[in-house]
Amino acid sequence: MKTVPSIVAPGYLPSLDGLRAISIGIVIVSHILRETPYVKYVNGFAGVNIFFVISGFLITTLLLKEKVTAGDISLSRFYTRRVLRIFPVAYLYLFVLIFLNVAFQLHITGMSFASAFLYLKNLSFIRGGDWQSGHFWSLAVEEQFYLIFPFILRYNVKLFTRLIIVLILLAPIGNMLYFHPPGFIANMHISLALQIWMNVLGSGTTSILWGSLCAIGLFQGTLSIRTFEKFKGYGIYLLVLLVCIDNPLLLPFTGKEVLNMYLFAPGVCLVLLLSIQPGKSFSFALLNHPIVRKIGILSYSLYIWQQLFTEHQPWAKTFKYGDSVWLNLIALGITAYLSYHFFEKKFLLLKNRFHSKTTTEVKMAEVPEKPYHSIAL
């Protein structure tokens, strides 16, 4: 790895905001339909897994760009950027939730709050059962990935690549053993170990690993963007096909997990490669439409706050239209907008001071006026 692939040389890939907009749309729709018969037609996990693939791809790309151009990776700068991106609004939400828990008697336990604050919500045996903080499981998956994998990538890219491949191959096996354990491993300790394996290295982490592997392939040259160039106008159509296949009606949970690990996540990687290539097509135009991109920019804010507005609203029974879907969607949009522009932006601007060394060493001609949009969830 001696050069940065031209396709990822710019600090901002606008099509990814379009993919984030689609991802958050899938999540919100699935949550709105959660208590209706129509929920079986929409899989909210598909939206979250798209986020995971994008995150794995972007984080690995940024770290490799720094390694190639500067010769090393500054982990202190990396973790500072991650903290400033993820923590502020997440903790703001949790403090607001503490107030709502008291005001509306939501009965959210201290253990549930603790698991959210400590990013352990993906561990099913400690996470608690409340709806309002349940979505922090995905943030926990992300943070646990950040705690381990950047260290390996910094010191040995080959080891990092091999580890990713091994984990991708082993993850479905661990999940299948947990859901369908043979008699000879059916004891408490092994069951707990398999449960931890499933929580930590389940489909979420596997999707991040697929995104990382995609980035490594570009840098190593094993993936050539020219190979996919003539298909770049079909990215959005492939994504629609993948979302339709990843449907609760088609497969039981265990089968869907394996499908996600070996079809959906790598398929999203292909969608990503097709989408970041500029061109005159409906797919590229849709992903780069100003409204779609603005939704994508707000996607992390929307994801954090949507749990309060899409289902089990604390205020649902306090006034006549408290549980109105449309009223709550409007309130969600306003909340996410205010959260982003009047709270998160302050930390995002501060995060710019801790950019990797590639900021000045890689040609950034295509970076827009606000490059901090480039890294979301």
FILOSE-700855 format. One record per residue (C-alpha): x, y, z. Coordinates in nm, 2 decimals, decimal comma. Example, Ala and Ser with C-alpha at 12.3 -4.5 7.8 and 13.67 -1.06 7.14 Angstrom:
2
<<1,23; -0,45; 0,78>>;
<<1,37; -0,11; 0,71>>;
END
This chain:
377
<<0,00; 0,00; 0,00>>;
<<0,20; 0,30; -0,13>>;
<<-0,07; 0,52; -0,28>>;
<<-0,42; 0,63; -0,20>>;
<<-0,68; 0,52; -0,45>>;
<<-0,81; 0,82; -0,64>>;
<<-1,17; 0,73; -0,58>>;
<<-1,13; 0,78; -0,20>>;
<<-0,87; 1,06; -0,22>>;
<<-1,13; 1,33; -0,16>>;
<<-1,21; 1,39; 0,21>>;
<<-1,58; 1,38; 0,13>>;
<<-1,78; 1,12; -0,06>>;
<<-2,13; 1,28; -0,10>>;
<<-2,30; 0,97; -0,22>>;
<<-2,25; 0,81; 0,12>>;
<<-2,48; 1,07; 0,27>>;
<<-2,75; 0,95; 0,03>>;
<<-2,69; 0,59; 0,15>>;
<<-2,72; 0,70; 0,51>>;
<<-3,05; 0,87; 0,43>>;
<<-3,19; 0,55; 0,29>>;
<<-3,05; 0,36; 0,60>>;
<<-3,22; 0,59; 0,85>>;
<<-3,54; 0,58; 0,65>>;
<<-3,55; 0,20; 0,67>>;
<<-3,49; 0,22; 1,05>>;
<<-3,76; 0,48; 1,11>>;
<<-4,02; 0,31; 0,89>>;
<<-3,96; -0,02; 1,06>>;
<<-4,00; 0,14; 1,41>>;
<<-4,32; 0,32; 1,31>>;
<<-4,47; -0,01; 1,18>>;
<<-4,34; -0,21; 1,48>>;
<<-4,68; -0,25; 1,65>>;
<<-4,87; -0,30; 1,32>>;
<<-4,92; -0,61; 1,09>>;
<<-4,70; -0,44; 0,83>>;
<<-4,38; -0,47; 1,03>>;
<<-4,31; -0,81; 0,88>>;
<<-4,25; -0,64; 0,55>>;
<<-3,97; -0,41; 0,67>>;
<<-3,65; -0,51; 0,84>>;
<<-3,50; -0,23; 1,04>>;
<<-3,18; -0,42; 1,09>>;
<<-3,11; -0,39; 0,72>>;
<<-3,08; -0,01; 0,77>>;
<<-2,85; -0,05; 1,07>>;
<<-2,63; -0,29; 0,88>>;
<<-2,60; -0,05; 0,59>>;
<<-2,47; 0,20; 0,85>>;
<<-2,22; -0,06; 0,98>>;
<<-2,08; -0,13; 0,63>>;
<<-2,04; 0,24; 0,56>>;
<<-1,87; 0,29; 0,90>>;
<<-1,63; 0,01; 0,85>>;
<<-1,54; 0,13; 0,50>>;
<<-1,49; 0,50; 0,60>>;
<<-1,30; 0,44; 0,92>>;
<<-1,06; 0,19; 0,76>>;
<<-1,02; 0,42; 0,46>>;
<<-0,93; 0,72; 0,68>>;
<<-0,68; 0,51; 0,88>>;
<<-0,52; 0,36; 0,57>>;
<<-0,49; 0,71; 0,41>>;
<<-0,31; 0,83; 0,71>>;
<<-0,08; 0,52; 0,72>>;
<<0,00; 0,56; 0,35>>;
<<0,06; 0,94; 0,35>>;
<<0,21; 0,99; 0,69>>;
<<0,37; 0,65; 0,75>>;
<<0,18; 0,59; 1,08>>;
<<-0,16; 0,62; 1,24>>;
<<-0,22; 0,86; 1,53>>;
<<-0,45; 0,66; 1,76>>;
<<-0,48; 0,95; 2,00>>;
<<-0,62; 1,17; 1,72>>;
<<-0,84; 0,89; 1,60>>;
<<-1,00; 0,83; 1,94>>;
<<-1,04; 1,20; 2,00>>;
<<-1,23; 1,23; 1,67>>;
<<-1,45; 0,93; 1,75>>;
<<-1,54; 1,06; 2,10>>;
<<-1,63; 1,40; 1,96>>;
<<-1,84; 1,25; 1,69>>;
<<-2,03; 0,98; 1,89>>;
<<-2,04; 1,07; 2,25>>;
<<-2,19; 1,42; 2,28>>;
<<-2,53; 1,37; 2,13>>;
<<-2,55; 1,01; 2,26>>;
<<-2,50; 1,13; 2,62>>;
<<-2,73; 1,43; 2,56>>;
<<-3,00; 1,19; 2,47>>;
<<-2,94; 0,97; 2,77>>;
<<-2,95; 1,27; 3,01>>;
<<-3,28; 1,38; 2,85>>;
<<-3,40; 1,02; 2,89>>;
<<-3,32; 1,03; 3,26>>;
<<-3,54; 1,34; 3,29>>;
<<-3,82; 1,17; 3,09>>;
<<-3,79; 0,85; 3,29>>;
<<-3,87; 1,05; 3,61>>;
<<-4,13; 1,28; 3,46>>;
<<-4,33; 1,01; 3,28>>;
<<-4,24; 0,71; 3,50>>;
<<-4,09; 0,50; 3,22>>;
<<-3,94; 0,25; 3,47>>;
<<-3,61; 0,24; 3,29>>;
<<-3,37; 0,07; 3,53>>;
<<-3,03; 0,19; 3,64>>;
<<-2,86; -0,11; 3,49>>;
<<-3,02; -0,02; 3,15>>;
<<-2,88; 0,33; 3,17>>;
<<-2,54; 0,20; 3,28>>;
<<-2,52; -0,04; 2,99>>;
<<-2,61; 0,25; 2,75>>;
<<-2,36; 0,49; 2,91>>;
<<-2,08; 0,23; 2,90>>;
<<-2,16; 0,10; 2,55>>;
<<-2,24; -0,25; 2,66>>;
<<-2,60; -0,25; 2,53>>;
<<-2,52; -0,53; 2,28>>;
<<-2,46; -0,78; 2,56>>;
<<-2,81; -0,93; 2,60>>;
<<-2,76; -1,05; 2,95>>;
<<-2,71; -0,69; 3,09>>;
<<-2,87; -0,45; 2,85>>;
<<-3,22; -0,42; 3,01>>;
<<-3,55; -0,44; 2,82>>;
<<-3,66; -0,08; 2,77>>;
<<-3,74; 0,05; 2,42>>;
<<-3,61; 0,40; 2,47>>;
<<-3,24; 0,31; 2,50>>;
<<-3,25; -0,02; 2,31>>;
<<-3,09; 0,13; 1,99>>;
<<-2,77; 0,19; 2,18>>;
<<-2,68; -0,17; 2,10>>;
<<-2,55; -0,05; 1,77>>;
<<-2,34; 0,22; 1,92>>;
<<-2,19; -0,04; 2,16>>;
<<-2,10; -0,26; 1,86>>;
<<-1,92; 0,03; 1,70>>;
<<-1,73; 0,14; 2,01>>;
<<-1,62; -0,21; 2,08>>;
<<-1,49; -0,24; 1,72>>;
<<-1,30; 0,09; 1,77>>;
<<-1,14; -0,04; 2,09>>;
<<-0,96; -0,33; 1,93>>;
<<-0,92; -0,32; 1,55>>;
<<-0,75; 0,02; 1,49>>;
<<-0,46; -0,10; 1,71>>;
<<-0,41; -0,41; 1,49>>;
<<-0,45; -0,21; 1,17>>;
<<-0,18; 0,04; 1,28>>;
<<0,08; -0,23; 1,35>>;
<<0,01; -0,49; 1,09>>;
<<-0,23; -0,45; 0,80>>;
<<-0,17; -0,81; 0,68>>;
<<-0,27; -0,95; 1,03>>;
<<-0,57; -0,71; 1,03>>;
<<-0,68; -0,85; 0,69>>;
<<-0,64; -1,21; 0,79>>;
<<-0,82; -1,16; 1,12>>;
<<-1,11; -1,00; 0,94>>;
<<-1,14; -1,29; 0,70>>;
<<-1,12; -1,55; 0,98>>;
<<-1,39; -1,37; 1,19>>;
<<-1,62; -1,33; 0,89>>;
<<-1,59; -1,71; 0,83>>;
<<-1,64; -1,80; 1,20>>;
<<-1,91; -1,56; 1,30>>;
<<-2,20; -1,75; 1,14>>;
<<-2,08; -2,08; 1,30>>;
<<-2,09; -1,92; 1,64>>;
<<-2,44; -1,79; 1,59>>;
<<-2,57; -2,13; 1,46>>;
<<-2,41; -2,31; 1,76>>;
<<-2,58; -2,07; 2,00>>;
<<-2,93; -2,10; 1,85>>;
<<-2,90; -2,47; 1,78>>;
<<-2,64; -2,61; 2,03>>;
<<-2,54; -2,98; 2,00>>;
<<-2,60; -3,18; 2,31>>;
<<-2,23; -3,21; 2,39>>;
<<-2,18; -2,83; 2,43>>;
<<-2,51; -2,77; 2,61>>;
<<-2,38; -2,64; 2,94>>;
<<-2,40; -2,30; 3,11>>;
<<-2,05; -2,18; 3,06>>;
<<-2,03; -2,27; 2,69>>;
<<-2,37; -2,12; 2,63>>;
<<-2,26; -1,79; 2,79>>;
<<-1,95; -1,79; 2,58>>;
<<-2,15; -1,84; 2,27>>;
<<-2,39; -1,57; 2,37>>;
<<-2,11; -1,32; 2,42>>;
<<-1,96; -1,43; 2,08>>;
<<-2,30; -1,38; 1,92>>;
<<-2,35; -1,03; 2,08>>;
<<-2,00; -0,91; 2,01>>;
<<-1,93; -1,07; 1,67>>;
<<-2,28; -1,11; 1,53>>;
<<-2,41; -0,95; 1,22>>;
<<-2,33; -0,60; 1,33>>;
<<-1,96; -0,64; 1,37>>;
<<-1,95; -0,87; 1,07>>;
<<-2,10; -0,59; 0,86>>;
<<-1,83; -0,35; 0,98>>;
<<-1,56; -0,60; 0,90>>;
<<-1,70; -0,64; 0,54>>;
<<-1,68; -0,26; 0,50>>;
<<-1,32; -0,27; 0,63>>;
<<-1,23; -0,55; 0,39>>;
<<-1,38; -0,35; 0,10>>;
<<-1,15; -0,05; 0,19>>;
<<-0,84; -0,28; 0,22>>;
<<-0,92; -0,43; -0,12>>;
<<-0,92; -0,09; -0,28>>;
<<-0,59; 0,01; -0,12>>;
<<-0,43; -0,33; -0,20>>;
<<-0,55; -0,32; -0,56>>;
<<-0,74; -0,65; -0,53>>;
<<-1,06; -0,45; -0,58>>;
<<-1,04; -0,22; -0,89>>;
<<-1,30; 0,05; -0,92>>;
<<-1,27; 0,01; -1,30>>;
<<-1,41; -0,34; -1,27>>;
<<-1,74; -0,19; -1,15>>;
<<-1,74; 0,13; -1,35>>;
<<-1,98; 0,02; -1,62>>;
<<-2,23; -0,08; -1,36>>;
<<-2,21; 0,23; -1,15>>;
<<-2,56; 0,35; -1,25>>;
<<-2,72; 0,04; -1,09>>;
<<-2,62; 0,09; -0,72>>;
<<-2,96; 0,20; -0,60>>;
<<-3,13; -0,09; -0,78>>;
<<-2,90; -0,34; -0,62>>;
<<-2,97; -0,19; -0,28>>;
<<-3,34; -0,22; -0,33>>;
<<-3,30; -0,59; -0,43>>;
<<-3,08; -0,65; -0,12>>;
<<-3,33; -0,49; 0,12>>;
<<-3,62; -0,69; -0,04>>;
<<-3,42; -1,02; 0,00>>;
<<-3,33; -0,93; 0,36>>;
<<-3,70; -0,96; 0,46>>;
<<-3,85; -1,11; 0,78>>;
<<-4,10; -1,31; 0,56>>;
<<-3,83; -1,50; 0,37>>;
<<-3,61; -1,65; 0,64>>;
<<-3,62; -1,72; 1,01>>;
<<-3,39; -1,53; 1,23>>;
<<-3,09; -1,77; 1,22>>;
<<-3,11; -1,80; 0,85>>;
<<-3,14; -1,43; 0,81>>;
<<-2,82; -1,38; 1,02>>;
<<-2,62; -1,60; 0,79>>;
<<-2,78; -1,43; 0,48>>;
<<-2,67; -1,10; 0,62>>;
<<-2,31; -1,21; 0,68>>;
<<-2,26; -1,37; 0,34>>;
<<-2,49; -1,18; 0,11>>;
<<-2,64; -0,86; 0,24>>;
<<-2,32; -0,70; 0,39>>;
<<-2,09; -0,78; 0,09>>;
<<-2,37; -0,67; -0,14>>;
<<-2,38; -0,33; 0,04>>;
<<-2,01; -0,31; -0,01>>;
<<-2,07; -0,35; -0,39>>;
<<-2,35; -0,08; -0,37>>;
<<-2,10; 0,15; -0,19>>;
<<-1,84; 0,10; -0,47>>;
<<-2,10; 0,17; -0,74>>;
<<-2,24; 0,47; -0,56>>;
<<-1,92; 0,67; -0,49>>;
<<-1,84; 0,69; -0,86>>;
<<-1,97; 1,01; -1,02>>;
<<-2,19; 0,97; -1,33>>;
<<-2,51; 1,06; -1,51>>;
<<-2,76; 0,81; -1,37>>;
<<-3,07; 0,80; -1,17>>;
<<-2,89; 0,62; -0,89>>;
<<-2,62; 0,89; -0,85>>;
<<-2,87; 1,17; -0,89>>;
<<-3,09; 1,03; -0,62>>;
<<-2,81; 0,97; -0,37>>;
<<-2,67; 1,32; -0,44>>;
<<-3,00; 1,51; -0,44>>;
<<-2,97; 1,80; -0,19>>;
<<-3,27; 1,69; 0,02>>;
<<-3,15; 1,33; 0,04>>;
<<-2,80; 1,44; 0,13>>;
<<-2,93; 1,67; 0,40>>;
<<-3,13; 1,38; 0,55>>;
<<-2,81; 1,18; 0,54>>;
<<-2,61; 1,45; 0,72>>;
<<-2,88; 1,44; 1,00>>;
<<-2,89; 1,06; 1,00>>;
<<-2,69; 1,01; 1,32>>;
<<-2,90; 1,27; 1,50>>;
<<-3,22; 1,11; 1,36>>;
<<-3,10; 0,77; 1,47>>;
<<-3,03; 0,88; 1,83>>;
<<-3,36; 1,07; 1,88>>;
<<-3,60; 0,85; 1,68>>;
<<-3,65; 0,60; 1,95>>;
<<-3,85; 0,86; 2,15>>;
<<-4,08; 0,95; 1,85>>;
<<-4,15; 0,63; 1,66>>;
<<-4,29; 0,40; 1,93>>;
<<-4,39; 0,41; 2,30>>;
<<-4,37; 0,79; 2,31>>;
<<-4,35; 0,90; 2,67>>;
<<-4,61; 1,17; 2,60>>;
<<-4,84; 0,95; 2,39>>;
<<-5,13; 0,96; 2,64>>;
<<-5,08; 1,31; 2,78>>;
<<-5,27; 1,50; 2,50>>;
<<-5,50; 1,42; 2,22>>;
<<-5,25; 1,37; 1,94>>;
<<-4,96; 1,26; 2,15>>;
<<-4,93; 0,93; 1,96>>;
<<-4,99; 1,08; 1,61>>;
<<-4,73; 0,93; 1,37>>;
<<-4,71; 1,25; 1,15>>;
<<-4,69; 1,49; 1,45>>;
<<-4,41; 1,28; 1,61>>;
<<-4,22; 1,26; 1,28>>;
<<-4,23; 1,64; 1,24>>;
<<-4,12; 1,67; 1,60>>;
<<-3,84; 1,42; 1,53>>;
<<-3,72; 1,62; 1,23>>;
<<-3,72; 1,94; 1,43>>;
<<-3,54; 1,78; 1,72>>;
<<-3,27; 1,62; 1,50>>;
<<-3,22; 1,95; 1,32>>;
<<-3,18; 2,15; 1,64>>;
<<-2,96; 1,88; 1,79>>;
<<-2,73; 1,88; 1,50>>;
<<-2,70; 2,25; 1,42>>;
<<-2,70; 2,39; 1,78>>;
<<-2,52; 2,12; 1,97>>;
<<-2,34; 1,86; 1,76>>;
<<-2,18; 2,11; 1,52>>;
<<-1,98; 2,26; 1,80>>;
<<-1,81; 1,93; 1,87>>;
<<-1,78; 1,85; 1,50>>;
<<-1,59; 2,18; 1,45>>;
<<-1,37; 2,10; 1,74>>;
<<-1,31; 1,75; 1,59>>;
<<-1,17; 1,92; 1,28>>;
<<-0,87; 2,02; 1,49>>;
<<-0,78; 1,66; 1,53>>;
<<-0,79; 1,56; 1,16>>;
<<-0,54; 1,29; 1,06>>;
<<-0,22; 1,40; 0,89>>;
<<-0,38; 1,32; 0,55>>;
<<-0,58; 1,64; 0,56>>;
<<-0,28; 1,84; 0,43>>;
<<-0,10; 1,57; 0,24>>;
<<-0,37; 1,42; 0,02>>;
<<-0,52; 1,63; -0,26>>;
<<-0,85; 1,76; -0,13>>;
<<-0,98; 1,95; -0,43>>;
<<-1,33; 1,80; -0,40>>;
<<-1,38; 1,87; -0,03>>;
<<-1,69; 2,09; 0,03>>;
<<-1,69; 2,39; 0,27>>;
<<-1,80; 2,17; 0,56>>;
<<-1,59; 1,85; 0,55>>;
<<-1,70; 1,74; 0,89>>;
<<-2,01; 1,60; 0,72>>;
<<-1,80; 1,32; 0,57>>;
<<-1,79; 1,10; 0,88>>;
<<-2,12; 1,00; 1,04>>;
<<-2,23; 0,70; 1,22>>;
END
